Amino acid sequence: MLAIQAAGVAFGLLMLSATYLYFRRRYLTAVESGAWVILWAGFLVVAVRPKIVEGLVQSVGIVRPLDLF
């Protein structure tokens, strides 16, 4: 795993944790929390397997998948 991938995973896990804490403190509803969990889980998948977005990247004309972020 590359350093940038490890940083992405750490950030994604941190944000999942923050989402959970905000839900527990009643700052977010269940629907809002669910949406954020889906978003951060997708982020984690892309951080671990960046080749997944390669087709999207090529169709848009971006050189590197990291440029999406």
Secondary structure by P-SEA (a helix, b strand, c coil): ccaaaaaaaaaaaaaaaaaaaaaaaccccaaaaaaaaaaaaaaaaaaaccccaaaaaaaaccccccccc
